[in-house]
Amino acid sequence: MKETNPKADRYFIDGCGRCSLAGTPECKVNNWQQEMSLLRSIVLDCGLPEELKWGVACYTFQKSNVLLVSAFKDFCAISFFKGALLKDTNGVLEKPGENSQATRRIPFTCVQEIINKESVVKAFISEAIEVEKAGLKIDFKEKTELLFPEEFQKKLDEIPAFKKAFNALTPGRQRAYNLFFSAPKQSKTRESRIEKCLPRILEVKGLNER
């Protein structure tokens, strides 16, 4: 089993640490603390190094992102970056959004559910590692280029991590943010919307995700 990463400990204990809810009962990570801890153990048992990226626990193979363990309002989940390439004959994996081309996830709402699916989860992790070993790539469909408002483009240029996280979003989520940021006529309002959404984008979440 790989060792836990101290940088990721904070995420599993009190959430991302960036919001006012961190460490409180309302924190989404605290809501799924037992489930998240179990998922963490399962992934580490598969030998993947643990990192903290975009404010969540990320697991890699030879520096390539393989999967995330993260919490949402109604469930926690293990998400595979190249899940579309995994064999899913029983329909266990789901798309995070209708336009998701690569990512697939398995949501959980209780500890027993994770225990019941542990062998399935480990099989998917093993296959995801083999996908990286083989150097397989997602054949992304060409997406229409978005025209960003000046204030948003400036923020993307100023913060590399912000740009990387935004690029990791599905095309549909990117379009939703762009429409939201572009709608106001005043620059001040556009800037305010961008600042409010910055933490959410850094967590690679859609506009209306909690």
Buried (B, 14 or more C-beta within 10 A) or exposed (E): EEEBBEEBBBBBBBBBBEBEBBBEEEBBBBBBBEBBBBBBEBBBEBEBBBBBBBBBBBBBBEEEBBBBBBBBEEBBBBBBBBBBBBEBEEEBBBBBBEBBBBBBBBBBEEBEBBEEBBEBBBBBBEBBBEBBEEEEEBEEEEEEEEEBBEBBEEBBEEBEEBBBBBEBBBBBBBBBBBEBBBEBEEEEEBBEBBEEBBBBBBBBBBBEEE
